Amino acid sequence: MDRRQLLLTTAAGLAGGAVVLDPVALPASAEATPVTRTITGHIPYGAPDWVYVPLEIPAGVNRLTVEYTYDRPAAPAGQNGNALDIGLFDEHGIALGDERGFRGWSGGFRTGFTVAASDATPGYLPGPIRRGTWHIILGPYTVHPQGLHWTITVRLEFGPDGPAFRPNPAPTRATGRGAAWYRGDMHLHTVHSDGRRQPGEVAAAARAGKLDFIVSTDHNTSSTAGVWGEFAGPDLLIIDGEEITTRNGHYTALGLPAGTWIDWRYRATDGALARFVQQIHRAGGLAVAAHPLATCVACGWKFGYAGLDAVEVWNGPWTLDDEAVLAGWDNLLVAAAREGRADWIPAVGDSDAHSEPQVVGLPHNVVYAQGLDRRAILDGVRAGRLWIAESAAVDLSFDATAPGRRAGIGERLRVSDDTPVTVTLAVSGAAGCAFRIITDQGQRCAGVLPEAANATVSWTTTPRNARYVRAEVRRPQPTPTTADQMVALTNPIFLGA
């Protein structure tokens, strides 16, 4: 990789840690017969985050097919072996954040892909194959100490384009029940990234789990937005989104307009996160730190929480990672309460379900919204008007009252510091479980819920004694990494003027 390649990288407007290789010219075919070219290369240990292979595409191409392989020697003890991701940018270029050039991403989930005007492999965007410089992007996720040898086979087919692909996006509104609590899983994957469920199977699982809405968050691609309309309906709102998987952690963009793509090619040290969070906000969406303490390579969140709209404190079945994230989030609440800030960061919980036996809706969010539509659901999440449940079998209400005043989850009860405040937790579907009421001082009230279909417990405090209150319901059964299992937890109610 010579100096010219590094200069090309800078000129392309990329974040640090990327290299552009020399272009590969692909010939036209006078007889309209397919053209195939094989390209090989080596990525050394300590590799850049992204390696771009430029392809000079001639005129007349109507289908581009790429297949790739790489060597996978056994990894040394305590180190990583080879794992290589792949994606595609078209003739519009590879500049950071320029969504015009993005044509697809499959990470390490597939061994190849195809793109044409009428169709594309899931994860990729259908559209014409125009003449110009295209780029295959390789992402060396992990590299063996001896390096990584790769082989790419490019096949071009020629002729007129087929009929243009017609996107079928989901409606932004479902029937709903007016102002009410709505259940939804906001972190889900399909075959358009590394999930094994078809979009229709995800929608069916959401309906079976008695969810009112879902958010589609396939990794690093917007392709799923083009098909969700077939599976939405009056009973199920499907909201578009994306899981942005950077090299320093993952975050979800919730509520993107159909077809909107958010770039992921940066690290925390590049200082690029704020730019893309602003892009999400300009599009009307929310940015949520996903599984911040996940232990997979590049999954742990390193960017901090400034500017984000929520943090995912519960991801899939309850684990020690979730327990640690919950404790860290509680510290953020203490800081917000101490400083009297209104911009506290709410907690959310999602399944992150990819395939069987992972359960769509374990857990999910119960959001208070003015209706079952994209805008109202996002407003409820942004305000923290939500609690998290392991399933639709669990129901809960949580409020704080003082003479003549009441506040619910995500709200503030504005009374003087010495005013008695009664906190009430009502739960159904959790008989025999333990409850906890948490404040800025930690756990202040705990016990076992009565063995009844509908159990109610109360506790009295003052704003001077508790700057906020939140509730947890736990099942006294251990998991492989925790002493018990979370059943439900709420966002806080803040107390005091």
Stockholm file with secondary structure:
# STOCKHOLM 1.0

chainA/1-497         MDRRQLLLTTAAGLAGGAVVLDPVALPASAEATPVTRTITGHIPYGAPDWVYVPLEIPAGVNRLTVEYTYDRPAAPAGQNGNALDIGLFDEHGIALGDERGFRGWSGGFRTGFTVAASDATPGYLPGPIRRGTWHIILGPYTVHPQGLHWTITVRLEFGPDGPAFRPNPAPTRATGRGAAWYRGDMHLHTVHSDGRRQPGEVAAAARAGKLDFIVSTDHNTSSTAGVWGEFAGPDLLIIDGEEITTRNGHYTALGLPAGTWIDWRYRATDGALARFVQQIHRAGGLAVAAHPLATCVACGWKFGYAGLDAVEVWNGPWTLDDEAVLAGWDNLLVAAAREGRADWIPAVGDSDAHSEPQVVGLPHNVVYAQGLDRRAILDGVRAGRLWIAESAAVDLSFDATAPGRRAGIGERLRVSDDTPVTVTLAVSGAAGCAFRIITDQGQRCAGVLPEAANATVSWTTTPRNARYVRAEVRRPQPTPTTADQMVALTNPIFLGA
#=GR chainA/1-497 SS CCHHHHHHHHHTTCCSSEEECCCEECCCCTTCCCEEEEEEEEECSSCCSEEEEEEEECTTEEEEEEEEEECCCCCCTTSCCCEEEEEEECTTCCCTTCTTSEEEEEETSCSEEEEESSCBCTTBCCCCCCSEEEEEEEEEEECCTTCEEEEEEEEEEESCCCSCCCCCCCCSBCCCCSSEEEEEEEEECCTTTTCCSCHHHHHHHHHHTTCSEEEECCBTCCGGGGTGGGTCBTTBEEEEEEEEEETTEEEEEESCCTTCCCCCCCCGGGTCHHHHHHHHHHTTCEEEECSTTCCSTTTSCCSCSTTCSEEEEEESSCCHHHHHHHHHHHHHHHHHHHHTCSCCCCEEEECCBCSTTSCTTSSEEEEEESSSBHHHHHHHHHTTCEEEESSTTCEEEEEEEETTEEEETTCEECCCTTSCEEEEEEEESCTTCEEEEEETTEEEEEEECCSSSEEEEEEEECTTTCSEEEEEEEESCCCSSCSSEEEEEECCEEECC
#=GC SS_cons         CCHHHHHHHHHTTCCSSEEECCCEECCCCTTCCCEEEEEEEEECSSCCSEEEEEEEECTTEEEEEEEEEECCCCCCTTSCCCEEEEEEECTTCCCTTCTTSEEEEEETSCSEEEEESSCBCTTBCCCCCCSEEEEEEEEEEECCTTCEEEEEEEEEEESCCCSCCCCCCCCSBCCCCSSEEEEEEEEECCTTTTCCSCHHHHHHHHHHTTCSEEEECCBTCCGGGGTGGGTCBTTBEEEEEEEEEETTEEEEEESCCTTCCCCCCCCGGGTCHHHHHHHHHHTTCEEEECSTTCCSTTTSCCSCSTTCSEEEEEESSCCHHHHHHHHHHHHHHHHHHHHTCSCCCCEEEECCBCSTTSCTTSSEEEEEESSSBHHHHHHHHHTTCEEEESSTTCEEEEEEEETTEEEETTCEECCCTTSCEEEEEEEESCTTCEEEEEETTEEEEEEECCSSSEEEEEEEECTTTCSEEEEEEEESCCCSSCSSEEEEEECCEEECC
//
